[in-house]
């Protein structure tokens, strides 16, 4: 019977030997999460900045909705994407269900509200500080967006890293829309669930160690960026 000590040592051996199955799972996980965060950032950064600068009817409703969606249960997001991409769904003819693309879509839905809501807060605070100076330069609100986003770049990098942390640790949504297919849509989180249920503790532990290391590294980078930004801004 495999003890916890043996399982841990075997897991380390898998990592150090660069086990091909383990590495392929890690690479796919990073590809899906990085693509999801990239797409979400392209959409969420200008959306958050626009919400910070413009006043329009229903703005508060949009802000409340974004804040609420920050805590959207992953299984609900996965179910919504599943219904859209299933054969009976409006996008079923695209054949995206149980593919990495479907997993990216699900993660974008989860990450976008986080980045947009936190971007709005950062840009709104910065605009309040520099409003008179920006207005004196004759900048329109649309032209203020890239300026304020650039000025808030260090804080926004930590926001994006927070989104990546959420995406990389997600399991429910990607399990529903990806199907956890070996060699196709099996990522770290879904593999840990599967391997644990099979009793393959070394593989589950190996992936868990890598995932934990990844999350720790993301938090360390975010903290470093935050401290650097504070020093530069005095």
C-alpha positions, 0 to 999 in steps of 0.5 A, a space after each residue: 500500500 502506498 503511504 503518504 511519504 512514498 506518494 510525496 517522494 514519487 510525486 517529486 520524482 515525477 516532477 524532477 524527471 519531467 514526466 511527459 504526461 504531467 508536463 503536457 497537462 501543465 502546458 495545456 493548463 497554462 495555455 488555456 489560462 493565459 489565453 483566457 486572461 489575455 482575452 479577458 484583459 482586452 475586454 475588461 480594461 477598457 470596460 472598467 475604465 469607461 465605467 469609471 469615466 462616464 456617467 449614464 443611466 443604469 451605470 450603478 446597475 452595471 457596477 453592481 452586476 460586475 461586483 456580483 459576478 466577481 463571485 460567480 460560481 464556476 459551475 454556473 459559468 460552466 453550465 451557461 457556456 455548456 448550454 450555449 455550445 451544446 448541439 441544441 444551443 445557439 452556438 452548437 454548430 461551431 463544435 466548440 464543446 469539449 475543446 480548449 476553446 470552450 474552456 477559454 470561454 468559460 474562464 473569460 466569463 469568470 475572469 472578466 468581471 474581476 478585472 473590469 470591476 477592479 480596473 474601474 476602482 483604480 481608474 476612478 481613483 486616479 481620475 479623481 486625483 488628476 481630473 483638473 489636470 486632464 481637463 486643462 489639457 483638453 482631453 476628452 474622456 475617450 482620450 483619457 482612458 489610455 492615459 489613465 490605464 498607463 498611469 495605473 499600469 502597476 496596479 492593473 498588473 496585479 489585477 491581471 495576475 489576480 485574474 490569472 490566479 482565479 483562472 489557473 485554479 478553476 475546476 468546475 467550469 472547465 470540467 463541465 465544458 472541457 469534459 476532462 478528456 485525456 490529452 485534449 482538455 485535461 488540465 491540472 485542476 481536473 487531473 487532480 480530481 480524477 487522479 485522486 478518485 483513481 487513487 493515483 496519489 503521486 500524479 495528483 500530488 505532483 500536479 498539486 505541488 506545481 499548482 501551489 507553486 504557480 499560485 505562490 509565484 503569482 502572489 509573489 509577483 503581484 506583491 513585488 509589483 505592488 511594492 514597486 509601484 508604491 515606492 515609485 509613486 512615493 
